[in-house]
Amino acid sequence: MKWCAAGTPRMAGRGITLRHWLALANFLADRDPAGTKVLLRGIGPYLGSTPAYGYFWMRQSEGFQAVRRWVG
């Protein structure tokens, strides 16, 4: 996340949503699984109320689990 010139986003609210979108973008582009693993470690094991995965999967939890499996 070297492009975050303003620092690391907070983990509350938008910070978690941002991490979900970044993890999803990395998964869809098939790039940087190691960086995505770090993002998911910051997010934790729960999806929460982030709608990002609902744009690509019928069930958001399926998308979140697909990203988690991708990073190993």
N, C-alpha and C positions, 0 to 999 in steps of 0.2 A: 504494500500500500504506500509506495514511495511518493505517489502523486498527491497525497493528503497534506498539502502545505499548511493548512490551518490546524493540523493535529488530528488526533484520533477522535472520531465522533463518540459522543457519550452513549452508554448502553441503554439508556432509557428512550422509549418511544421511537423517534426517527432514527436513532443510532442502530437499533436492532433491525428496523425495516431496511435501512441502507445495507446492512450486512447480508440480509436475506437476498436482496436484489443483486448484490455483487457475487454472492455464491451461485445464484441462479445463472447470471450472465457467464461466469466462468464455466459452469457445467454445459450450458448451451453452446458455447464457443469451443468446448473441449480443450481448455487451456488452464494451466496453473492449478493442478489438483492440490499441491502442497500449500499454496496460499489460501485455497478454499478450505482446506482442513483447519487452518488457523482461524478463519472466519467462523466456521461452524463451532469450533471450540469456544469462541467468544459468545456465540448465540446460545449454546447449550443444546440439550436433547429435545427441546419442545418447540413446536411450530409457533405457538402463540396466535395472535390475531393478524398476522401479516398475510395479505391477499396475493402476494407475488406469484405463487405457484398455481393459483387458480386460473391464470391466463393460459397455462399450458397443459394442465391436467384437470380432469373432472373433479378429483378430490385433491385438495391442497396438500394433505398429508402424504399422498403418493409421490408428489413432486419433491417434497422435502426429504422423504426417505430415499428417493432415487439419487438426489445430490449427495446424501450421506453415504450411500453405498458406493458412489463413484469415487469418493475420496479415500475409501477404504478404511 
